Amino acid sequence: MLFLLSCFLQNYYQNKLRLALIGQSLFGQEVYTNLRKQGHKVVGVFTVPDRDGKADPLEKDGTPVFKFPRWRVKGKPIPEVVEAYKAVGAELNVMPFCSQFIPMNVIDHPAHGSIIYHPSILPLHRGASAINWTLIQGDKKAGFSIFWADDGLDTGPILLQRECPVEPNDTVDSLYNRFLFPEGIKAMVESVQLIADGKAPRVPQTEEEASYEGIQKKSNSKPAEAIHNWIRGHDKVPGAWTVIDGQTVTLYGSSMLGESVPAGQALEIEGASQAGVVTKDGLVLYGSDSKALMVKNLQFEDGKMISAAKYFSSGDTASVELTDDEKKMAEEIRDIWKGILSNVAAIEETTDFFKSGAASMDVVRLVEEIKQKCAGLQLQNEDVYMATTFQDFIQMFVRRLRGEDREEEMVIDYATKDVNNMTVKMPWQCFINGKFEDAENDFDIHSHIHTDIHTCGHYCIAYASVGDVDRAVAAAKEAFQVGPWGRMNPRDRGTLLYKLADLMEEHQEELATIESIDSGAVYTLALKTHVGMSIQTFRYFAGWCDKIQVQFHLHRPDIVCAIVIPWNYPLMMLAWKSAACLAAGNTLVLKPAQVTPLSALKFAELTVKAGIPKGVINIVPGSGGMVGQRMSDHPDIRKLGFTGSTPIGKQIMKSCALSNLKKVSLELGGKSPLIIFSDCDMDKAVRMGMSSVFFNKGENCIAAGRLFVEESIHDEYIRRVVEEIKKMKVGDPLHRSTDHGPQNHKAHMDKLVEYCEVGMKEGATLVYGGKQVDRPGFFMEPTLFTDVEDHMFIAKEESFGPIMVVSKFKDGDIDGVLNRANDTEFGLASGVFTRDINKAMYVSERLDAGTVFVNTYNKTDVASPFGGFKQSGFGKDLGEDALNEYLRTKAVTVEY
């Protein structure tokens, strides 16, 4: 092992470069982080000065940071800037999304020169708006290039290119976040390593099909698809616009319509081939080819934004008469406006917030000051945009205060898929304070669907930032402190959880389909276990709601809890933790696994239908490094429940301690032993032994990581297991006859193959499988190893895949096999097969694990506590014990 480690370290440190990163943005931050992980040294970060008091995300980790507002003046390099750059001694300049003009004596200074990321397939769309023009021109392919910098306009030699298809309703954001962002980061890191290894190509750019688009004159007289491309191809600045009733109106949220167009009221559009139609879903526009598209939102010249569906009704609401108390409140709000708009002499009824110079930060200040003054008032930033004058704002405020603004039907921008004989409707945005909304930075990730190629797909999923977590936590805190949840009768809370369970059962086929296409679980298993046990869990804890006060006298909720769940059982792990959390009376912020967020977001939709008050449940998809870390650090979160790997669990525990000593429960890794004695029921031991390993294609925290089989039956047991493995059908998880679906993602697939290679190198006997199935998708062959010795890697480390690891033990050596079974840092689960009840009790008492299965496996129950020992974590899910994880005990002493 020491030799292998030495070889690894030698490989890690060879062919590494000293890098200067020049640029800004979260993209640059991710490139920076991944380059450092690969062992390259970033000797300097060159970014822009702080904006609005905020440092660029690229500024981190103590690396020298230089903030130059410019590199050149009147076309000439600034000497002191150039000298400061040269002093860091970079061997290569890496420029991810650099918006500044860098002098050639900086570009050419390093030994390896400079490389730049560009979001188009050069030589197409040279220039700054390449992504926009990819959509505006209706390109069927998008992509990016990494090229060697020169003094031309993105004309340097190509080092690397990648491309992807453009979907019919892609936007700048979806295209960027589905492909250009994640794949671009990988490609930048790959390019640097190619340079370090001396293998980087320099392919001259051809001038064939080269393009640099200027500004095009607006024209409505185009086919519908061209208008759709024009709208979706523009960012919010400058925006795609048209003229309606003599006003310039900016258009947002375009999508093509099919043959069916909703009924509505006609609206003349200047220069259009025919009138538009305002419908309940938005504004329908027609192209010169009579095809239609839908626009969701409109913004007028004064900055006011409305839902396109409300174009004709936006000004029809009659004014309300204010009471004396409301008039007094209005004057207090006038003072708040005055404090923000200090340049305005007096706040009149017609004073416009934005025309008076207010910016987006002023919107936040206005909303927060009013909410602070009016505890419990549901006021959002967008409310300011919808009521920009003082008189309109006060009218909106009073209606909101009186409760006259009835909740509108929840608006969900679904991703849909026709699959499994149904149309699956999947929310994809963050769920915060009872609404689905875009992530703060509009960075999305794509959720892979790893089945056969005919069911593969990609979906844009909101990629939450620190700001989104903060908003979710604030919503959860407010929901408890001033909303109905904290004051609700426990029995009523239980009624809502029962209703939620009923809705989950009503949608169980859809939920199971989502689980199957998102996690790779076999549909029948997803229906029975992933979804079925989730429903049982909510019903079980719903029954506890009105018993906690009696059973746990003076136990109180932790208030705001965070929950972080893994990718192997997305919905079930959500249910195991959140049901107990909610039954105890807490509110929560939940982060689903980055690769499997879909069922959590569908669950969020059902919570609204069940009547769970807004803010009680918040779902923020995103990375563990950003979202999970912020949850660990957040001062308003008092409890965090986590299921995942042991190394991440340790990091979470450390962060929770350093932040505010928040309470933690951890369900972590496992290497669960299963002991099979010669006096077992062989049929059952074979069947359940296979289930202990291959259940949920091995992606199972309690999977039997190592089977100990008594010597006298070992060979027969292996022979029968091989016979059964050969009968297993590996394939599309949606097919009802499939036994074994795909692994969850490529990185995990690669890890399993490597795991098998290590096992063979160490001398274990590969009896069956050991490699990826030769077909589309991440399918791993069910695998069997024998002759596994205690010192081997595969005897000690968890595979988390369909790999059966078998060791034999001498007949009658009960204590010996117990010592071997317990010789692990993990203690999540274990099992024993024997007909001798005394032996079963003796072994189960001495197995050092939180769960022991006797003559069965994977038999969990919602009323039975679940959790591990040692480095498998601490705390319990399920059963009465789980409630204690989300309650605090208070002792009250009274003297009369």
N, C-alpha and C positions, 0 to 999 in steps of 0.2 A: 504493500500500500504506500509506503514511503517513497519507493521508486516511482510509482504512478503519480504521486503528488508532485515529486520533483520534476517529472516530465511535463506535467500540466503547467507548473509555474514557469518552466523554461519557455514553453510555447506561449504562455500568457504575456510574458514580458518581451518577447522578440518581435521585431517589426512593428514597433509602436512609434508614434510621432508626437512632436510638440506642436500644438495647434493654437491658432488664434481664431476665435469665433467672432465674426463681425455681423451684427444684425440685431433683430429684436423679435418678439412674439413668443407665444407658447410653443410654436413649432421649433424655434431656436432652442428653447429650454429642453425639449425632449431630445433633440439632436445632441445637445450638450451632455445630458444625463447618460444617454446610451453610448456616446463616445468614451466617456469616463469609465463606464462599466466594462468596455472592451480593453481598457488598460492604456488608452491614449491620455496624454497629459495636456490639459487645456491651460496654457500659460497666460492667457489674457482674453477677457471678454470686452468687446468694443460695441457699446450700445448707445442709446440716445438718453438725453437728460430726463429726469423724472417728469411725468405729466400728471397734473392735478395731485401732486404729492405722492404719486405711486411710482415705485421703481419698476422697471421692465422685468417680466418673469425670468429673463435670462440671467439676472443678477442673483447669484446664490453660491453657497458652499465655500466662501472665503477666497475664491479665485479673484486675482486682480481685475478690477472693473474700471473701464475708462468710458466716460460719458461725454462724447463730443457732439455738439449740435451740428457741426459740419466738418468736413475734411478739406474742403477747398473754398477759396474766396476768389470770385471773378475768374474761375477756371484754373487757378493756381493752387497747388497744395499748400497747406498751412505748415510751416517748418516744425513748430513745436509739437503739433499733432503727429506728424510723420515720425519725429524722433521718439516720442513716447511709444508709438507703435513698435518701432524697430527694437527698442530696448527689451522687449519681452522675449525675443529670440525664437520666433515661431518658424517651424519648418514647412507649414502649410496653412493657408488661410481658408477657413470654411465659412461660407456665407449663406446661411439659411434665411431666406426672405429679408434680404438687406435692402432697405429703402433709400439709402444714401448713395451719393456718387463718390466712389472710392478712387483715389489717384492711382495711376499706373505704377508709380514707384513704390506703392504699397502692395498692389496686386502682384507685381513681379518680384518683390523682395525675397520671399521665402525660397528655399531651395526647390520646393515642389510647386511653387506658384500658388494659385487660388482656384477654388471650385465654387460654383454657384448653383443653387436650386432654382429651377424655373418651372412654373405650373402649366406647361403645354408640351406637346410633342414637337420640339423644334425641328425645322425652321418655321412651323406654323405659329402664328400669333406671337410674334416677338413683341416685347413691350410689357407695360405694367399691368394691363387688364386681360391677361391671357385666359384666365378661367372664364371671365365674363364672355369673351368672344367665342370661346369654345361652344357655349350655349347659344349665344346670339346667332351664330352662323349655322346652328343646327348640326354640328359635327356628331357623327355616330360614335366616335372614339374620343376619349379624353386621356390625359396622361401628364407626365412630367419628364423633364430632362435635367440631368446634372452635367454641366459643361465647364470647360476650362475658361476662366475669365479672360476677356480681351478688352480692347478699348472701343469695340463696336457695340451694336445694339443686340445683345444676346446672340452674337454670331460666332463665338468661340467654338473650338472642337468639342464634340460630344464625348463624354465619358460613359454615361449610362442613361438608358431610357426605359420607362415602364408605361403601359397603357391599360385602359379599362373601357368597357362599353358605357355609353351615356344612356340612362334610362329615360323614358318619355317625360316624367315629371321631376327629373333631377333639377335642383337649384344649385347656385354657387355653393351654398352651405353643405348640401347633401353630398355633392360631388367631392368637395374638399374633404369633408369629414369621413366619408365612406372609403375613399381611396387616396386622394392626394396627400392628406395629412399622415395617416398611419404608414402607408407604403413609402411615402417620401422620406420619413424618418429612417426607416430601415435602409433605404437606398443611399442616403447620405452617409450612414455608418459603413455600409458596404463599400462605397466609393473610397472613403478614407483608407479602409483596409487594403483595397486594391492598390492604392498609391503606395502605402507602406510596404506592400509586398512586391512592388515594382511591376505590377500586372495591369495597371490602369491604361486603357486605350485612349487615343486621341483621334477621333473620327471627324474629319473636316465636315462642316455643315454644307449641304447642297443648297443652291439657290432655287432649285425646282420646288414649286409650291410655297416658297417663302412668302410670309405675309406680315404686315404690320398695319393694323386697322386704326383708322382715325375716327373722328366723331361722325356718326351718320345722322342725317336729318330724319326726324320722326315722321312716320307715315302710318296711318291706320289702314290704308288700303293695301293690305297684305293678306295672304292666306292665314287661317287661324293659327296654324302651327308656328308660323313666322312671328306673329304677335305674341304668342305664348313664349317663344324663345327669347324675344326682346324683353319681356317682363321678367322672366326668371333669370335672364342673363345679367341683369343689373343688380348691383348692391343697392342699399338704401340711399347711397349718394352715388350718382346723381338721381337714380330712380327712373323708372319708366313712367311716362305721364301722357295724359290726353286732356282734351278740353270738354267739360260738361257744363252746360248752362253758363257759358262764358268764363268759367273758372278753370284754372289749371289744377288737375287732380292727379295725384301719384297713385299708381296701382301696385298692390302687393298680393302675393299668394296666388299665383296662376296655376291652373291645371287644365288639361284637355278634357272635354266632355265627350261622351259617346253619342249614340243616336238620340237618347232620351234627354230632353231639356225641361227642367221644372217650369211650371207656370209662374207668371209674375207680371209686373207692371213695366211697360215700355219706357225706355230712357234714351233720348237722342244723344249720340256721341259724335262730336264734330269730326267730319272726314271719314266716318266709318261707312262701310258698304250697306249696313242696315242698323236699325236701332238695337240697343242693348236691352236686356231684361233684368230688372231687379227681382230676385227670387228670395225665398226663405234661406237659401244656402249661400247667396252672394250675387254678384253682378255677372250676368252672362254677356260675353262679347262675341260678335260674329266676324269671321274673316271674309275676304273677298271670295273665298270658295264656299261660303255659306256654312262652313263647319264652326263649331262653338268651343269656347273656353270659359272657365269660371275664374273670377277674381274675388278674393275673400275680403280684402280691406282697402279702404280709400283714405287718402290724406289730402286735405285742402291746403291752399296757399298760406292760410294763417297758422298752419301747423296742427290743426285739429284733425284727429283720426277717428274714423267710424267703421263699424262693420258695414261692408257693402250692402248687406241684406237690409240695413236700416236707413238707406239713403232717403227714402220718402218719409220716414217716420221720425227722423232724428230731431226735428224741431217742433213736433206736434204736441209735446207734453205741456199741459196747462200749469201755470205757476201756482205754488201753494202759499197760503197766507201763513206768516210766521207768528208763533206765540211770543209773549214777552221774553220767556226764558230762551227761546230760539234766537230772538233778536240779539239778546245779550251774548249768546254764543257766537253769532255771526260777527259781532264787533270784535270778539277775541280772535276770531280767525282773520279778520281784516288786519289786526295787529301783526299776526304771523306773516301774512302776505307783505305787509309793510317792512317787516324785519328782513325779509328775503329780497324784496324789490326796493332796496334802499335808494336807488337812483330815481324812483318815481315820487313826485311831490305828494300825491294823495292817491289812495286806492279807491277809485270810483267803481260804480256798478259795471261799467263797460271796460274796465281795465283788463287787458289780456295778459295772462301770465307769461306767455312766451314772447309776445311782441314787446313786452317790457324788459326783455333781456334774460329771462330765466333759462337755465340749461338743465340737463338731465340730473345733475347732482342736486339742483334746487328742488326738483320734483321729489326726490327721496327725502330731503329735509322737510318739505311741506307735509308730506304724508306722515312722517314719523312724529313731527311736532303735534299734529292734530290727533294722532292715535294716542300719544302720551297724555294729551289733555282729555280725550274722550275714551277711556278704557273700554275695550270690548267692541269698538267701532270697526267694522270690516271695511277698510279703505285700502285701495291698491294704487300703484303708480299710474296705471293706465286710466284710472278715473280722472286724473288731472288732464290727460290728453283728450279725454272725451268731454271735458267741461273746462274750457280754457279761460273764459271770462269770469270775473268775480261773482256776478249774479248767477251765472249758470252753475258755478261751483257750489255756491250756497244752497241753491235749489237741490242739487244732487246730494249735498251733505245732509240737508234736513230730511229728505226722503229716506236716505240711508239710516239716519238716526231714528226715524219713526218706524223703520222696518217696512216701508212701503215699496222699496225696490225688491220685488220678489226675485228669488233665485231663478235664473234662466236655466233651461235645460243644459246640462253639461255638454260643452263642445269638445269633441275629440277628433283629432286629425289621425285617422286610422291608417296603418299599413294593412292591406288586405291580401289574402292568398287563398285561392281555390285549391283545397287539398283535403284528402281524406273524406271525400263526398260532402264537403261543406265549405262555406266561405268563412275563413277565420279572420276576425277583425282584431287587430293588435294595436293598442296605444303605443307610442314610442317616445313621448316627451316626459320630462320630469313631472312628478305629481307632488305639488306643494300647495298646502292650504286649501285642499279640496278641488284644485284645478290642474289640468294638464297644461304645461307651459314649456317654452323653449328653455334650454340651459342658458345661463347668463352670457356665455361666450359663444353660443351657437356651435360649439364643437361637438360633433357626433362621432360615434363609433359604429362599426358595422357588426351585426350579430350573424355569425355564420350558421348555416343549417347544413349539418354534415351527414347527409344521407346520400342515396344514389343520385347520380347527376341529374336525373329528371325532376328531382324535388329540391335541388339546391337553390338557394336564394340569398339575397342580402337585404338588410333593412337598416335604415338610419335610426340610431338610438341616441337620445340626448346624452351628452357626455358632461356630467355636472362638474362645476368648479367649486372652489372654496366658498364663493359668494352664494351659490345655490344651497350648499349645506347650511350656511348661516341663516338664509331665509327659511329653510325648512325647520331648523331648530327654533327659530323665533316663532314660527307658526305653531309648532308643537307646544312651546312654552305658553303662548297666549291661549291656545285651545284649552289647556288645563286651568290656567289661572283665571281667565275671564270668560271662557266659553262654557257650554253646558256640560262638558264631559266630567270636569272635576267636581261638579255639584250634583251630578246625576244619581238618582237612586240606583244602587247596584243591581237591583232586579231589572230595571229598565236597560241598564248596560248589557246585562245578559241577554235580554230580548233582542237587542241589536246584533249581538254576536250569533245568536241562533238564526236570525234572518240572513246574516252574511253566509252562514253555513248552507242554508237552503238555496241561496243564489249560486253558491259554488257548485252545489249538486245539480241545479238546473242547467248550469253551463259546463258540466263535467266533461262532456265530449270535446268541447272547444278547448278547455283548459288542458286536457290530456294531449290533444293534437299539438297545442303550442309547446307543451313540455317535450313532446316527441321530436318535433322539428328543431327545437332550440337546444336540447341537451343530448339528443340521440337515443333517449330511452325508448325501448319497445313500447308501442302504443298500449298494448294490453296491460303491461306493467304500470305504465303511467296512469292508466285509468283506475286500476285497482289500488296501487300503492301511492304513487306521487300525489294523485288527486284524492283518491278515496281516503287515505289516512289523514290528509289535510282537513277534509270535511269532518272526520271523526274528532280530530284535535280541537277544532273550533267548538264543536258541540260539547265536548267534554269540559272545556274551560268556561264555556258559557254557563254551564251548570254550577260552577264555583263562584260566580260573581256575587251572589247574595248570601254566600256562606262564609266568605272571608272575614266579615265583621264579627261573626260568632266564633268561628274556629280559630281565628288569629286576632284576638282582642288587641287593639291599639297597634296593629300593623298598618302602615301607611305606604302609599305608592312612592317610587323614586322620582316620579313626575316625568321628566323627559329622558327617554331611553334611546340608545342607538343599537341597531341590530345589523350585523354584517353576515351574509350568508354565502355558501359556496355554490359551485356550478353542477354538482352531481345530482342533487335533489332540490332544484330551485324553489318549487312551490312548497314542498313538504318541510324543508328547513325554515322557510318563512313562517309556516303555520306553527311549527313546534315552538318557536320563540315568540312570535307576535301574539299568539292566542293567550298565552300566560301573561304576557306583558299588558295586554289590553284588559284582561279579566281583573288584574290587580289594580286597574284604574289609571295606568300610565298613558302618556302619549308617546309616539315613537317616530324616529327617522330611520329608514331602512335602506341599506345599500345592497342591491342584488349583485351577484357576480358579474364581472364585466362582460363575460362571454354568454351569459344566459339571463338577460333581464326581462324577457318578454312576458313570462307568466306573472311576475311580480307587478308589472304595469297593468296587466289584465285584471289582476286581483284588486288593484287600486280602483279601477272602474267599478267593480262590484261593490266596494265599500261605500261608494257614493249612493249607489242604488239601494243599499241596505239602510241608508240613513245615518251612517257614522258621521258625526259632525266634522266640519272642515278643520284641518290642522291636526286632528288626532293621529292620522296616519299620513306619512310623507315618504315618497319613494324617490331616491336620487341615484340613478345609474351612473357609473363612472369607474375610474381606476381606484385601486386600493391605495396607491401612493398619494393620491390627491384627496379623494372623498373619504376613504377609510381613515387616513391620517388626520384629516380635519375633525372627524368624529371623535377620534381618540384624544385630540387636543382641546376640544371645545369646552369652555368653562361651564356652559349651561346644561351639558349632558352629565347625568349623575350615575348612569349605569350603561355598560356596553356588553352585549352578548355577541359572541363570535364563534362561528364554525369554519374551520379551515386548517391550514398547515401549522405544524408546531413552530417553525421559525417565524412566521407572521404573527402567531399568537404571542410569542415572546416580545416582539416589537410593540404590539398593541398594549400588552401589559405594562411595558416600560413607559410608553407614552401616556397611558392613563394615570400612572403613578405620578409622573412629572407634571401633568397638567393640573388636576384637582383631586387626585386620589379617588377617581371614580371607581365604583364597584364594577367588577369584571367577572364574567363567566366564559369559560373557554372549552370548546369541544374540538380537539385537535387530532393529530395523526394517530395511526394505529399499526400494530403488527400482531394481530390477534392470533393466538395459538388455538388449534383444534386438535384434541387428542382422541384417537380412535383405537379402542381396545379390541382385542380379538374376540371378545364375547359380545360384540355389538350385533344389532340387526343389520346385516351386510347390505341388504337392499336399501334400507333407509340411510345408512351411513354413506353409501355411494351417491344416492340422490341428493341428500342434504349437504354432503361434503362438496358436491359440485355447485350447489346453490350458494354455499358459503363463500365460494370464490368468484363464480361467474354471474351472480345476481347483479342486475343493472350494469352488465358488461364489466364487472370488476370495479367500477367507480363507486365504491361503497366503503364508508369509513370503518365499518365493523367487519369488513371482509376478512376471512381467515387468511392471514398473511403467511401462515406456515402450518402444514398438517403434519402431525406426528402419528405414524401408523405402526402398530405393534408388528414385530418382525414376522410372526407366523402367518399373518394375513396380508402382509405388505404386497407381495407379487400379485395375488389375486385381486386385491383392491385396485392396484394400478391398471391391471388388465381390464377390469370392468369400467373403470373411469374412462380409459381410452375408447372403449366401445361406445360409451355414451357421448363423448366429445364428438366423435365422428358423425353422430346423428344430428348434432346441433346445426341449425340453419342460420347462417350469418348473412344479414342483408338489410333491406329497407325496414326501418323500425315501424313504419305504418302498415306493413303487411302483417296480417293477423297470425300467420304461421311462423314469423321470425322469432328466433330464440335470442339473438345476439345482435344488437345494433352497432352503430359506429361509435368510436371514442369521441370525446367532446370536442377536441381541437387538435390542430397539427402538432403543436409543441408537446402535448401530452402523448400523442401517437409516437413521436420521435423518441420520447423518453422511455416508452415501453419497449421499443425495439432495442434501444441501448441497454436497458435493464437485462434483456435476454442475452445480449452479446456479452455482457459482463459475467452473467451466470455461466455461460459456456466456457469463457476464458478461465474462470476459477475452478473448473472441473466438474460442475454439476452436469448430470445427464439430461439432455433435452429429448424427451420422449415424444412430444407432439407440439406442433405450432412453432412459435418463436419469431414470427415475422408478420409484416403487414400483408393483408389479403390483396391480391392483384386484381383490383377493381376500383372504380371511382369511389372516393370517400375515404374516411379515416377508419378503416376496419382492421382490427387486430385479430389474428388467429387465436382461438382459445388455446392456451399453452400449458404444458405440464413438464415440470422438472422433478427428477428424483436424484437420489444420492447427494442430497444437499447437506453439507456439514455446517456445524454451528458457527464457524468463523467466517463463512462466506458472506459476501455483500447481500445476496438475495435472501439469506437467512435472517438478516438483521434489518434491512430497509424495506419500507412499504413500496409496492409497485403501483397500487391504486389502479389496477387493470386486471384483465382476465388471465392471470398467470398463477397456476397452482404450483406451490412449492412444497415438496414432500420429503420428509426425513423419517427414517425408521428408528424404532427403539426396541431394546431387548424385552423379550416376553417377561411379564411380571415386574418390570422395573418401574413401579409407579412413582416413587420419590425421585428417581433419576429423571424421568420425563417431565415431572413437575418443575424440577430445577431448571431444565432446559427451556421449558415453556415460559417460565418467569424471568429468564435471563434476557430481558429487553427493557429499554427505557420507556416503552409504551404500556398502557394498561386500559385500553378502551373496552374490548370484549374478548371472549374466549368461549370454548366449547368442549364438550366431552360426549363420546358415544360409548355406552356400555349398558348391558342388561342388569348389571349388579348395582342395586340402589345404594348399598353401603359404599361401594367404590365411587359411585357418582357423587355422593355427598362429601366424601373425603376429598376428592379432587376439586370439586366446585368451591369448597371452603378455602382451599389453599391456592387456587388460581388468583393471581394478583391483578384483577381487572374489574371494572365497574359493572359489567354484565357477563353472566355465565349462561350459556345455552346447554341444556342437557337433552340429548337425543333429538335435537332440532337445531335450527340456526335461522338467523334473521327474523326471529319471532318477537318483534317489538309490539308494545301495546300502549295506547295513549294514557292509561292509568298507571303505567309502570315507569319509575324514574330512570332516566338514561343519562350517562355521563361517565367519564373515565378517571383513571388514576395516573400518577406520575406525569410524564410528558405528553400524555393524552389529554391533559387539561383538568379542570375542576368546575364544579357547578353542575346542575341537573336541568335537562329538558324533560318535559312530560311529567305526568303525575302530580300529586300534591306538592312534592318537593320543588317543582319548577316555580310555583308561586312565590316561594321565599326568595328566589333570585331577583324578583321585581318588587319586593316589599322591604320596608325598613321597620324595625321593631322599636317602639317608643315605650319607655317605662314612666308612668305618672304616679307620684306618691302624694297623697292628700292627707292632711291632718285637720280634724274638726276641732 
